[in-house]
Amino acid sequence: MNTQSSKYMIEARGLTRSFGSLVAVNGLDLRIPRGEIYGLVGPDGAGKSTALRLFCGLIDPHAGEALVDGINPARHAHAVRDRIGYMPQRFGLYTDLTVEENLFFYGDLFGVVGKEREDLMAELLRMTRMEPFRKRLAGNLSGGMKQKLALMSTLLHRPEALFLDEPTNGVDPVSRRDFWTILYRLVREGLTVLLSTAYLDEAERCNRVGLMYKGRLIREDSPQVIRAQMQANCFAITCDHPREARAFLLQQPGVLSAESSAGALHVFLTENGNLVKQLAAALKNAGQANVAIEPVLPSLEDVFIALVRQAERTDKDAPREVTS
């Protein structure tokens, strides 16, 4: 086992895991330095949750390896568990126990007791603004408060890396904002965070994001860089009948994606050149009136939809293996 601190807090090398014929994680390569918030985004079934479980040593890979601080969780699960916190989508809170009693229970599990536990609990309750609710039953908490309690329980042993699986799914916007305020504070104190999220506005808050599709990482960078790389070929199209226009545009060569956004269609093209003029003319010929096309800065959601559509087309056009 590596006893020296690794350059990367979280790392994957050709990480692969299958369930029957389904390849959930396919040759994942990932490197996350200390003190970074990294977001995994992608459609349902992309492999995000499976990747997190591999890093936490909850399942073993079929090829490649996951590393946390240079330690392989498949070989040294106990050593890794001392360094990490894992918050799954359904965290095991005890609804018939109070906030305080849940924290006592998880403190016992982690071996955090006595004054150390009291000090940590006091710090976490202040940080999450949950002090007034320490005697409330967990079952009577709001969704946002339950997520805060789950986070506190995960942090009781001061992990170095935190793995969060869609941590604010179904949580109200104010609680989501509070949750991110807490994450930023923890990262400033040296924590490394790997999270999966279905919210693209949350992905914008990460230092870097990785788009997963069918178990593969198809794009990775800061949200700003990813948006800038796709900006040149994104256009806002307005016309009288946008629903019909969208269906029409998706059938045209060179159109990567077309999605509704703030009263317009955000359309990604494989290249702009003469294609913009051709599409404007084609829409008018198809019966659309008041057609206007302008370049636009895409949202991260626009970009990810376009990249997924591009990956889908690549898969569709790829030659099929012939089996006998």
Secondary structure, DSSP 8 states (H G I E B T S, - for coil): ---S--SEEEEEEEEEEEETTEEEEEEEEEEEETT-EEEEE-STTSSHHHHHHHHTTSS--SEEEEEETTB-TTT-HHHHHTTEEEE-SS----TTSBHHHHHHHHHHHHT--HHHHHHHHHHHHHHTT-GGGTTSBGGGS-HHHHHHHHHHHHHTT--SEEEEESTTTT--HHHHHHHHHHHHHHHHTT-EEEEE-S-HHHHTTSSEEEEEETTEEEEEE-HHHHHHHHHTTEEEEE-S-HHHHHHHHTTSTTEEEEEEETTEEEEEES--TTHHHHHHHHHHHTT--S-EEEE----HHHHHHHHHHHHHHHHHHS------
